[in-house]
Amino acid sequence: MAGVYERAAGIGEDWVPRELRHTFVSLLSDHGVAIETIADLVGHSGTTVTETVYRHQLKPVITAGAEVMDKIFPTKSA
């Protein structure tokens, strides 16, 4: 069955489930989907596992809060 779903999706046949899952998380994160939503979509009961396993894919979501806070509390220039 290897390659059947990948072929049907038109993405080639060299993908493995782990790569597809990580790509899925990366795409959601890059488009601003909340960590809680991503955790739910990948079947985690909370965000801890999602944050630990997909830490490098979640950077845009995690930093979004910090960027908003920077706008609310801008750094004062010297």
C-alpha distance (Angstrom), angle and dihedral (degrees) to the residues before:
residue distance angle dihedral
M1 . . .
A2 3.79 . .
G3 3.76 109.9 .
V4 3.82 97.0 13.5
Y5 3.80 95.9 108.0
E6 3.78 93.7 36.5
R7 3.80 90.6 51.4
A8 3.81 91.3 47.9
A9 3.81 90.0 51.0
G10 3.80 90.7 49.2
I11 3.82 94.8 -124.5
G12 3.79 99.7 116.2
E13 3.77 129.3 -101.7
D14 3.81 103.4 -92.8
W15 3.80 97.5 84.3
V16 3.80 122.7 108.7
P17 3.83 123.8 -155.0
R18 3.81 92.7 -106.5
E19 3.82 91.6 56.0
L20 3.79 92.1 46.9
R21 3.80 91.4 50.3
H22 3.81 93.6 48.7
T23 3.80 91.0 46.3
F24 3.81 89.5 50.4
V25 3.82 91.0 53.0
S26 3.81 91.8 45.3
L27 3.79 93.5 51.3
L28 3.80 92.7 48.3
S29 3.79 91.8 47.1
D30 3.81 93.1 46.9
H31 3.79 88.7 54.7
G32 3.80 94.9 51.7
V33 3.79 101.4 -102.3
A34 3.81 110.4 160.9
I35 3.81 118.9 -105.8
E36 3.81 89.9 -121.3
T37 3.79 91.0 56.7
I38 3.79 92.9 46.4
A39 3.82 90.5 49.6
D40 3.79 90.1 51.4
L41 3.81 93.1 48.0
V42 3.82 93.4 51.5
G43 3.80 91.6 46.7
H44 3.80 102.0 -106.7
S45 3.82 118.1 145.3
G46 3.81 91.3 -139.6
T47 3.78 140.7 -0.6
T48 3.82 99.0 -94.5
V49 3.81 96.6 85.3
T50 3.81 91.1 40.0
E51 3.80 91.5 52.0
T52 3.82 92.5 45.9
V53 3.81 100.0 44.2
Y54 3.80 97.9 36.3
R55 3.82 98.7 33.0
H56 3.82 94.9 130.9
Q57 3.82 92.1 46.8
L58 3.81 93.1 50.5
K59 3.78 98.7 56.1
P60 3.82 95.1 107.1
V61 3.82 92.0 52.2
I62 3.79 93.8 44.5
T63 3.82 93.9 47.4
A64 3.81 93.5 46.3
G65 3.80 90.7 79.3
A66 3.79 92.0 50.1
E67 3.81 91.1 50.0
V68 3.80 91.3 52.4
M69 3.80 90.7 49.6
D70 3.81 89.7 50.8
K71 3.80 88.8 56.4
I72 3.80 92.1 47.8
F73 3.80 93.7 45.9
P74 3.81 106.5 27.5
T75 3.79 119.1 -165.5
K76 3.78 112.1 -102.7
S77 3.79 114.6 -120.8
A78 3.79 118.0 -126.2
